[in-house]
């Protein structure tokens, strides 16, 4: 190729580049200048690692244990008739205790389940009481109580564990009561009535010394 032909080719390329800047033949990009695609992770710190996985454990972080254990014994949807129709809400019966001799039963009602449980928990904390237990965390004597249609009887049994069912077992377990036998004599299966009857029976308990004095007075008469 002569110098004259080279000059003509340069002039033509210059004229085309002036009209269409991108018309010039592209230069092949090197590996370093090549733009990264979505799947190119060569420059990232987590290159070669799988996505997902658990978060790293933070030192000094401990999960706070709640003050009282709780258990829901009954949850149901109730309806209230108003002028525009029926309004639905949730009713929750909850038992809370520390398993060390303190227990309470609460009830809450709200349009949301979480709010109803929160209300029931506040009510249970408000109604908590201390159970008169002996050194072995058992009841000192037999006791029977009736609440509405629920009748419950509690009897101590030595080294046989907690033998009870229904709401009686839940109340006794969260209250920390051990080695007792619970009987439900009523035909009602209402969890609230049985739980309240159990609470009433536990409130009737007296210490061993006081109970012995009462028995002695009865025998003397």
C-alpha positions in Angstrom: 0.0 0.0 0.0 1.4 3.4 -1.0 1.5 6.5 1.1 -1.2 8.1 -1.1 -3.6 5.2 -0.5 -2.9 5.3 3.3 -3.7 9.0 3.4 -7.0 8.4 1.6 -8.0 5.7 4.0 -7.2 7.9 7.0 -9.3 10.7 5.6 -12.3 8.4 4.9 -12.1 7.0 8.5 -11.9 10.5 9.9 -15.0 11.7 7.9 -17.0 8.6 9.0 -16.0 9.1 12.7 -17.1 12.7 12.6 -20.6 11.7 11.3 -21.0 8.5 13.3 -18.6 8.3 16.3 -19.4 4.6 17.0 -18.7 3.5 13.4 -15.0 3.1 14.1 -14.1 -0.6 14.5 -14.2 -1.5 18.3 -10.9 -2.4 20.0 -11.0 -5.8 21.8 -11.0 -5.1 25.5 -8.6 -6.8 27.8 -9.5 -9.0 30.7 -9.0 -6.1 33.2 -11.0 -3.6 31.2 -13.9 -6.0 30.4 -17.1 -5.0 32.3 -18.2 -7.4 34.9 -21.4 -9.4 34.4 -23.9 -10.4 37.0 -22.4 -13.8 37.6 -18.8 -12.5 37.9 -17.9 -12.6 41.6 -14.1 -12.6 41.2 -13.6 -9.3 42.9 -16.0 -9.8 45.9 -15.0 -10.9 49.4 -17.5 -13.7 49.5 -16.3 -15.2 46.1 -16.7 -19.0 46.1 -19.0 -19.0 49.2 -22.6 -20.2 49.1 -25.5 -17.9 49.7 -27.6 -18.1 52.8 -26.5 -19.6 56.2 -27.0 -18.5 59.7 -26.0 -15.1 61.0 -22.8 -14.9 63.0 -23.2 -15.1 66.7 -22.7 -11.8 68.5 -20.6 -12.0 71.6 -22.3 -10.8 74.7 -25.8 -11.4 73.4 -28.0 -13.5 75.6 -31.7 -14.3 75.1 -33.7 -12.9 78.1 -35.7 -15.6 79.8 -39.3 -14.6 80.6 -40.2 -14.1 84.3 -43.2 -16.4 84.1 -44.0 -19.5 82.0 -47.4 -19.5 80.5 -49.7 -21.8 78.6 -53.0 -21.2 76.8 -55.7 -23.6 77.9 -58.5 -22.2 75.8 -58.8 -19.9 72.8 -62.1 -19.3 70.9 -63.7 -16.9 68.5 -66.7 -15.1 69.9 -69.3 -12.9 68.1 -71.2 -9.8 69.2 -74.3 -8.7 67.4 -74.4 -5.0 66.5 -76.6 -2.9 64.3 -74.5 -3.5 61.2 -74.1 -7.3 61.7 -71.8 -9.3 63.9 -68.3 -8.3 65.2 -65.9 -11.1 65.9 -63.2 -11.2 68.6 -61.0 -13.7 70.3 -61.2 -14.9 73.9 -58.1 -16.4 75.5 -57.8 -18.2 78.9 -54.2 -18.4 80.0 -52.3 -19.9 83.0 -49.0 -18.3 84.1 -46.6 -19.3 86.8 -42.9 -19.5 87.9 -43.0 -23.3 88.8 -41.8 -22.3 92.3 -45.2 -21.9 94.1 -46.7 -18.9 92.3 -49.5 -19.3 89.7 -52.4 -17.3 88.3 -55.2 -17.6 85.7 -56.1 -14.8 83.4 -58.6 -14.1 80.6 -58.3 -11.6 77.7 -60.5 -10.6 74.8 -59.6 -8.6 71.8 -60.0 -8.4 68.0 -56.5 -9.7 67.5 -55.1 -13.0 68.9 -51.8 -11.5 70.0 -53.5 -8.6 71.8 -55.9 -11.0 73.5 -53.0 -13.2 74.7 -51.2 -10.0 76.0 -54.3 -9.0 77.9 -54.7 -12.5 79.4 -51.1 -12.5 80.5 -51.6 -9.2 82.3 -54.7 -10.5 84.0 -52.9 -13.7 85.1 -50.1 -11.6 86.6 -52.6 -9.5 88.5 -54.4 -12.6 89.9 -51.2 -14.5 90.9 -51.0 -15.9 94.4 -48.5 -18.0 96.5 -49.4 -21.6 97.1 -49.0 -23.0 100.6 -46.7 -25.9 99.8 -44.6 -28.1 102.1 -40.8 -28.7 101.8 -41.3 -31.3 99.2 -43.3 -28.9 97.0 -46.5 -30.9 97.6 -49.8 -30.0 99.2 -50.1 -30.7 103.0 -53.7 -32.1 102.9 -56.7 -33.0 100.8 -58.8 -30.2 99.5 -61.9 -29.9 97.3 -63.4 -26.8 95.7 -66.3 -26.0 93.3 -66.4 -23.1 90.9 -69.5 -22.7 88.7 -70.1 -26.2 87.2 -66.5 -27.4 87.9 -65.7 -29.5 90.9 -62.0 -30.5 91.6 -60.4 -32.5 94.4 -56.6 -32.5 95.1 -54.9 -35.2 97.2 -51.3 -35.6 98.2 -49.5 -38.7 97.1 -46.0 -39.5 98.2 -43.4 -40.0 95.4 -45.9 -40.7 92.7 -45.5 -37.5 90.7 -48.2 -35.3 89.2 -51.3 -37.4 88.4 -53.9 -35.1 86.9 -55.5 -34.2 83.6 -57.2 -31.3 81.9 -56.6 -27.8 83.3 -55.8 -29.2 86.7 -52.4 -30.5 85.5 -51.5 -27.3 83.7 -52.3 -25.1 86.8 -50.4 -27.5 89.1 -47.4 -27.9 86.8 -46.9 -24.1 86.3 -47.4 -23.6 90.0 -44.6 -26.1 90.8 -46.9 -28.5 92.7 -45.5 -32.1 92.8 -46.7 -35.5 94.0 -50.4 -34.9 94.0 -53.5 -36.6 92.5 -56.2 -34.4 90.9 -59.7 -35.5 90.3 -62.4 -33.7 88.3 -65.9 -34.8 89.6 -68.1 -32.6 87.4 -69.3 -33.6 84.0 -68.4 -30.1 82.6 -65.4 -29.9 80.3 -65.1 -26.1 80.5 -61.4 -25.4 80.9 -62.0 -22.0 82.5 -64.3 -23.5 85.2 -61.9 -26.4 86.0 -58.9 -24.0 86.1 -60.7 -21.6 88.5 -61.8 -24.5 90.7 -58.2 -25.7 90.9 -57.1 -22.2 91.8 -59.8 -22.0 94.5 -58.7 -25.3 95.9 -55.1 -24.3 96.0 -56.0 -21.1 97.8 -57.8 -23.1 100.5 -54.6 -24.9 101.4 -53.0 -24.3 104.8 -49.6 -25.1 106.2 -49.0 -28.4 107.9 -48.8 -26.9 111.4 -52.0 -24.9 111.0 -53.9 -27.9 109.5 -52.7 -30.1 112.5 -54.1 -27.5 114.9 -57.4 -27.4 113.1 -57.7 -31.2 113.2 -56.8 -31.3 116.9 -59.5 -28.7 117.7 -62.1 -30.8 115.8 -61.1 -34.0 117.7 -61.4 -32.2 121.1 -64.9 -31.1 120.3 
